[in-house]
Amino acid sequence: MRGRRQVRRPPDLTSLFDVLFIIVFAALIRAAAVEHAAAQPPAPPAPPRAPDLPPAVAALRQRALADLDAGLAARAPLVVRVTRDGTIDALEVDGQRLALVAPLLEHSSDPDVVVAYAGDRSAELRLCQIALHRLGAADLARYLVIVAPAAALGELPHALFDGLHRDLDRCLTEQRGLAALVDPATLSPTPPRGTP
């Protein structure tokens, strides 16, 4: 009998290429999905749903909100303009703009702090106290103090951001003024004068 000759066949790599193709294809799809998700801003969260109130409580709430709104509307606006670097540069009240230079930030001797809110050290350097002194009034009870920074709240120095928020509460307890901090990023652009 003649010896059979064995033919050695190379291993079949087709299935290896198929698997490799599937892995690369899946990675490309995943990368495209991640890129697509990053390109689209996240949807804003839904506002919290107001709890269902008994009719009597809902009526009281509505009346209280109307009274608060009327009380706020009766107060004259006192706009306190604050620069990006933390200086009050103007007050706007009764149709007038009163220029001033009142720094709200100061260098700190604490190396971990570097910059501090001056009103935390001295009541005379607090926002509403500065406004009260400049106006020469006994208190701010007739005003709605509107703190208007020149930059978005997220762009303000940390010490200024925190200090302004503390001063909102101090304004009521120390000068009887109701104060609000308005983020300019939330304002719609105002059209130039003379446009309809």
C-alpha positions as CSV (number, residue, x, y, z in Angstrom):
1,M,0.0,0.0,0.0
2,R,1.2,3.3,-0.9
3,G,1.5,5.8,1.9
4,R,-1.0,8.5,1.9
5,R,0.4,11.8,1.8
6,Q,-1.1,14.2,4.3
7,V,-1.8,17.7,3.2
8,R,-1.6,20.2,5.9
9,R,-4.1,23.0,5.5
10,P,-3.5,26.3,7.1
11,P,-6.0,27.3,9.9
12,D,-9.1,29.1,8.7
13,L,-8.9,32.7,9.9
14,T,-12.3,33.7,8.5
15,S,-14.1,33.4,11.9
16,L,-11.3,35.4,13.6
17,F,-11.7,38.3,11.1
18,D,-15.5,38.1,11.6
19,V,-15.1,38.5,15.3
20,L,-12.6,41.3,14.9
21,F,-15.0,43.1,12.5
22,I,-17.9,42.9,14.9
23,I,-15.8,44.3,17.8
24,V,-14.5,47.2,15.7
25,F,-18.0,47.9,14.3
26,A,-19.5,47.9,17.9
27,A,-16.8,50.2,19.1
28,L,-17.5,52.7,16.3
29,I,-21.2,52.6,17.0
30,R,-20.5,53.2,20.7
31,A,-18.2,56.1,19.9
32,A,-20.8,57.7,17.6
33,A,-23.5,57.4,20.3
34,V,-21.2,59.0,22.9
35,E,-20.3,61.8,20.5
36,H,-24.0,62.4,19.7
37,A,-25.0,62.4,23.4
38,A,-22.2,65.0,24.1
39,A,-23.3,67.2,21.2
40,Q,-26.9,67.5,22.5
41,P,-27.4,69.5,25.7
42,P,-29.3,67.6,28.4
43,A,-33.0,68.3,28.7
44,P,-33.9,70.7,31.5
45,P,-35.3,69.0,34.5
46,A,-39.1,69.2,34.8
47,P,-40.3,71.7,37.4
48,P,-41.4,70.1,40.6
49,R,-45.1,69.5,40.6
50,A,-47.0,71.5,43.2
51,P,-48.7,69.4,45.8
52,D,-52.4,69.1,45.6
53,L,-53.8,71.5,48.2
54,P,-57.2,71.5,49.8
55,P,-59.3,74.3,48.3
56,A,-59.2,76.4,51.5
57,V,-55.4,76.2,51.7
58,A,-55.1,77.0,47.9
59,A,-57.2,80.1,48.3
60,L,-55.1,81.3,51.3
61,R,-51.9,80.6,49.4
62,Q,-53.2,82.6,46.4
63,R,-54.2,85.5,48.6
64,A,-50.8,85.5,50.4
65,L,-48.9,85.5,47.1
66,A,-51.0,88.4,45.9
67,D,-50.3,90.3,49.1
68,L,-46.6,89.6,48.8
69,D,-46.6,90.7,45.2
70,A,-48.4,93.9,46.0
71,G,-46.0,94.6,48.9
72,L,-43.0,94.1,46.7
73,A,-44.5,96.2,43.9
74,A,-45.0,99.1,46.3
75,R,-41.3,99.2,47.2
76,A,-39.1,101.5,45.1
77,P,-36.3,99.7,43.2
78,L,-32.8,100.4,44.4
79,V,-30.3,98.8,42.0
80,V,-26.9,98.1,43.3
81,R,-24.4,97.7,40.4
82,V,-21.5,95.4,41.2
83,T,-18.5,94.9,38.9
84,R,-17.0,91.6,38.0
85,D,-14.1,92.1,40.4
86,G,-16.4,92.9,43.4
87,T,-16.8,96.7,43.6
88,I,-20.1,98.6,43.9
89,D,-19.7,101.2,41.1
90,A,-23.2,102.7,41.1
91,L,-26.6,102.9,42.7
92,E,-29.7,103.5,40.7
93,V,-32.6,105.0,42.6
94,D,-35.5,107.3,41.9
95,G,-34.4,107.8,38.2
96,Q,-30.9,108.8,39.2
97,R,-27.5,107.0,38.9
98,L,-25.2,107.6,41.8
99,A,-21.6,106.7,41.0
100,L,-19.4,105.4,43.8
101,V,-16.5,103.1,44.4
102,A,-17.0,100.7,47.2
103,P,-14.9,97.5,47.2
104,L,-16.7,94.4,48.6
105,L,-13.6,92.2,48.5
106,E,-10.3,92.5,50.3
107,H,-7.0,90.6,50.5
108,S,-6.9,88.2,53.3
109,S,-3.9,87.5,55.6
110,D,-5.0,83.8,55.5
111,P,-2.9,82.1,52.8
112,D,-5.7,79.6,52.2
113,V,-8.3,82.3,51.6
114,V,-6.4,85.0,49.6
115,V,-9.5,87.1,48.9
116,A,-12.3,87.6,51.5
117,Y,-15.7,89.4,51.6
118,A,-15.1,92.6,53.5
119,G,-18.7,92.6,54.9
120,D,-17.9,89.5,56.9
121,R,-15.2,91.5,58.8
122,S,-17.1,94.8,59.2
123,A,-20.8,95.6,59.1
124,E,-19.9,99.0,57.6
125,L,-18.6,97.2,54.4
126,R,-21.8,95.3,53.7
127,L,-23.7,96.0,50.5
128,C,-26.9,97.3,52.0
129,Q,-25.1,99.3,54.7
130,I,-23.0,101.0,51.9
131,A,-26.2,101.8,50.0
132,L,-27.9,103.1,53.2
133,H,-25.0,105.4,53.9
134,R,-24.8,106.7,50.4
135,L,-28.5,107.5,50.3
136,G,-28.5,109.1,53.8
137,A,-31.7,107.2,54.7
138,A,-32.7,105.9,58.1
139,D,-33.3,102.4,56.7
140,L,-34.2,100.6,53.4
141,A,-37.8,99.7,54.3
142,R,-39.2,101.4,51.3
143,Y,-36.8,99.8,48.8
144,L,-36.5,96.6,46.9
145,V,-32.8,96.2,46.7
146,I,-31.8,94.7,43.4
147,V,-28.2,93.5,43.4
148,A,-27.1,93.5,39.7
149,P,-23.6,92.0,39.1
150,A,-21.9,92.8,35.8
151,A,-21.1,89.1,35.2
152,A,-23.0,85.9,35.5
153,L,-23.1,84.5,39.0
154,G,-21.1,81.5,38.0
155,E,-18.3,83.7,36.8
156,L,-18.0,85.7,40.1
157,P,-15.2,85.1,42.5
158,H,-16.2,82.6,45.1
159,A,-15.8,85.0,48.0
160,L,-18.1,87.6,46.2
161,F,-20.7,85.0,45.3
162,D,-21.0,83.8,48.9
163,G,-20.8,87.2,50.5
164,L,-23.5,88.7,48.3
165,H,-25.8,85.8,49.3
166,R,-25.1,86.5,53.0
167,D,-25.8,90.2,52.5
168,L,-29.2,89.5,51.1
169,D,-30.3,88.2,54.5
170,R,-28.4,90.9,56.4
171,C,-30.2,93.6,54.4
172,L,-33.5,92.6,55.8
173,T,-32.3,92.1,59.4
174,E,-30.0,95.1,59.6
175,Q,-31.6,97.7,57.2
176,R,-35.2,96.4,56.8
177,G,-34.7,96.2,53.0
178,L,-35.8,93.3,50.9
179,A,-33.0,92.3,48.6
180,A,-32.7,90.0,45.6
181,L,-29.6,89.0,43.6
182,V,-30.3,88.9,39.8
183,D,-28.1,86.8,37.6
184,P,-27.6,88.7,34.3
185,A,-27.4,85.4,32.5
186,T,-31.1,84.9,33.2
187,L,-32.1,88.3,31.7
188,S,-33.3,88.5,28.1
189,P,-31.4,91.1,26.0
190,T,-33.0,94.5,26.0
191,P,-33.6,96.0,22.6
192,P,-31.8,99.3,21.9
193,R,-33.8,102.5,22.6
194,G,-36.1,103.6,19.8
195,T,-36.8,100.0,18.5
196,P,-40.4,98.7,18.7
